[in-house]
Amino acid sequence: MKFLRQTYESFRFAWEALRSNMLRTMLSLLGVTIGIFAIIAVFTLVDSLERNVRDSLSFIGDKVVYVQKWPWSFGGGEYQWWKYFQRPEPTYKEYRFLSTKLENAKAIVAMDFKGRVTVKNGNNSMASLIQGTTFEYNIISDVPIDQGRYFTQQEMDVGRNVAIIGSDVADNLFPGQEPVGKSLKINSLNFVVIGVQHKKGESIINVGGNPDIKCMIPYGAFSKMFHSLNPSIDIAIKGYDTDEGLLELESEIRGLMRTRRGLRPLQDDNFAINRPEAAAQAISGIFIVLTLAGWVIGGFSILIGGFGIANIMFVSVKERTNIIGIQKSLGAKNYVILFQFLFEAILLSLVGGLAGIFLVYLLSFMSLGSLELQLTAANITLGLGVSSVIGILAGIIPAFSASRLDPVIAIRAK
């Protein structure tokens, strides 16, 4: 009860002090407000970017490796394209070889893409991304079906003319209609729609193509239409959760591919084993730099704000020296006086922090294209925590000096 009363009194003293010097208070809060705004804005931006990127990468699968001709590069030195140019493309026969030999694979898929292909339904048409794939693609990657179903094994085996279309394809080719069960034309061939994917929306990174404009068809049907001249594919292989780092799977793939292509022990690999995690790690490095920049920019502003709060507190101690003497002469303990001024400094800093967080909240309503900013509870807590620490650091010395005043000298102060 006594603690609650002291807390209330401290809050009342702090509020009266801030309200009586509103202009001085606002100028001192400006540094903390800008600092918290800079830090939380950067954290919010980084979190939103990271979430957007991870959502994009979810469509190419988790614990998946890709066997391809070209290695993925993320700025790690010179890209030796002239060396990779000589490599042979992965083939469907190599996919069949791996699918029968691999022991550490949960699923394996052959797939290929053809962009800017016109798909039609009556007078409606649009440019679509055609993806040919084998049966286990829904194990490798996320294929959220809103309407209809996924392919059957028989449809894949015989290369039947069936398709799973994206939401934009459904809206453009079948406006106001139920697409499932209806036909569309791809390269003048009729394909029956068996499913419609859930709308993904815009994204910063569309790895493997935007599913909203995609038409997925069995690889056999795709190969008949597009592989007469260039029968190359990508091979995607999903590992088991027990294979930490997919080391066993990668080692097995490398050994089998080298055997299949007849490479001697001293010869370099003439294929690439790519991991989506490499893209995530490269992007995470950029996020770390952005976060550090936010801390540096915000740190300078907060430092200035902290000095401003400390200055206010020293002035406040000077102005209320007489009151402090009266309080101490009436029996107030040193810790009560210390708590009053420390509470005032924390409150002052928290008000500045809340103002900065509110500005970030307003920023989250801005339209940034495919990037949706979300102010999370974790970032709000971080902002309030940093504000509290700044208040404590800025107010501890003035509060301590106030608590150590001699009551007789303090009462006589003008």
Secondary structure as the mmCIF struct_conf table of DSSP 4:
data_model
#
loop_
_struct_conf.conf_type_id
_struct_conf.id
_struct_conf.beg_label_comp_id
_struct_conf.beg_label_asym_id
_struct_conf.beg_label_seq_id
_struct_conf.end_label_comp_id
_struct_conf.end_label_asym_id
_struct_conf.end_label_seq_id
HELX_RH_AL_P HELX_RH_AL_P1 LYS A 2 SER A 20
TURN_TY1_P TURN_TY1_P1 ASN A 21 ASN A 21
HELX_RH_AL_P HELX_RH_AL_P2 MET A 22 LEU A 57
HELX_RH_3T_P HELX_RH_3T_P1 SER A 58 ILE A 60
BEND BEND1 ASP A 62 LYS A 63
STRN STRN1 VAL A 64 GLN A 68
BEND BEND2 LYS A 69 TRP A 70
HELX_LH_PP_P HELX_LH_PP_P1 PRO A 71 TRP A 72
BEND BEND3 PHE A 74 GLY A 77
HELX_RH_AL_P HELX_RH_AL_P3 TRP A 81 TYR A 84
TURN_TY1_P TURN_TY1_P2 PHE A 85 GLN A 86
BEND BEND4 ARG A 87 ARG A 87
HELX_LH_PP_P HELX_LH_PP_P2 PRO A 88 PRO A 90
HELX_RH_AL_P HELX_RH_AL_P4 TYR A 92 LYS A 101
BEND BEND5 GLU A 103 ASN A 104
STRN STRN2 ALA A 105 ASN A 121
TURN_TY1_P TURN_TY1_P3 GLY A 122 ASN A 123
STRN STRN3 ASN A 124 THR A 133
TURN_TY1_P TURN_TY1_P4 PHE A 135 GLU A 136
HELX_RH_AL_P HELX_RH_AL_P5 TYR A 137 ILE A 140
BEND BEND6 SER A 141 SER A 141
STRN STRN4 ILE A 145 GLY A 148
HELX_LH_PP_P HELX_LH_PP_P3 TYR A 150 THR A 152
HELX_RH_AL_P HELX_RH_AL_P6 GLN A 153 VAL A 158
TURN_TY1_P TURN_TY1_P5 GLY A 159 GLY A 159
BEND BEND7 ASN A 161 ASN A 161
STRN STRN5 VAL A 162 ILE A 165
HELX_RH_AL_P HELX_RH_AL_P7 SER A 167 LEU A 173
BEND BEND8 PHE A 174 PHE A 174
TURN_TY1_P TURN_TY1_P6 PRO A 175 GLY A 176
BEND BEND9 GLN A 177 GLN A 177
TURN_TY1_P TURN_TY1_P7 VAL A 180 GLY A 181
STRN STRN6 SER A 183 ILE A 186
TURN_TY1_P TURN_TY1_P8 ASN A 187 SER A 188
STRN STRN7 LEU A 189 GLN A 197
HELX_LH_PP_P HELX_LH_PP_P4 HIS A 198 LYS A 199
BEND BEND10 ILE A 204 ILE A 204
TURN_TY1_P TURN_TY1_P9 VAL A 207 GLY A 208
HELX_RH_3T_P HELX_RH_3T_P2 PRO A 211 ILE A 213
STRN STRN8 LYS A 214 PRO A 218
HELX_RH_AL_P HELX_RH_AL_P8 TYR A 219 PHE A 226
TURN_TY1_P TURN_TY1_P10 HIS A 227 LEU A 229
STRN STRN9 ASP A 234 GLY A 239
HELX_LH_PP_P HELX_LH_PP_P5 TYR A 240 TYR A 240
TURN_TY1_P TURN_TY1_P11 ASP A 241 THR A 242
BEND BEND11 ASP A 243 ASP A 243
HELX_RH_3T_P HELX_RH_3T_P3 GLU A 244 LEU A 246
HELX_RH_AL_P HELX_RH_AL_P9 LEU A 247 ARG A 260
TURN_TY1_P TURN_TY1_P12 ARG A 261 GLY A 262
TURN_TY1_P TURN_TY1_P13 PRO A 265 LEU A 266
BEND BEND12 GLN A 267 GLN A 267
HELX_LH_PP_P HELX_LH_PP_P6 ASP A 268 ASP A 269
BEND BEND13 ASN A 270 PHE A 271
STRN STRN10 ALA A 272 ASN A 274
HELX_RH_AL_P HELX_RH_AL_P10 PRO A 276 GLU A 319
TURN_TY1_P TURN_TY1_P14 ARG A 320 ARG A 320
HELX_RH_AL_P HELX_RH_AL_P11 THR A 321 SER A 329
TURN_TY1_P TURN_TY1_P15 LEU A 330 GLY A 331
HELX_RH_AL_P HELX_RH_AL_P12 ASN A 334 LEU A 363
TURN_TY1_P TURN_TY1_P16 SER A 364 PHE A 365
BEND BEND14 MET A 366 MET A 366
STRN STRN11 LEU A 368 LEU A 368
TURN_TY1_P TURN_TY1_P17 GLY A 369 SER A 370
STRN STRN12 LEU A 371 LEU A 371
HELX_RH_AL_P HELX_RH_AL_P13 ALA A 377 SER A 403
TURN_TY1_P TURN_TY1_P18 ARG A 404 ARG A 404
HELX_RH_AL_P HELX_RH_AL_P14 PRO A 407 ILE A 411
TURN_TY1_P TURN_TY1_P19 ARG A 412 ARG A 412
#
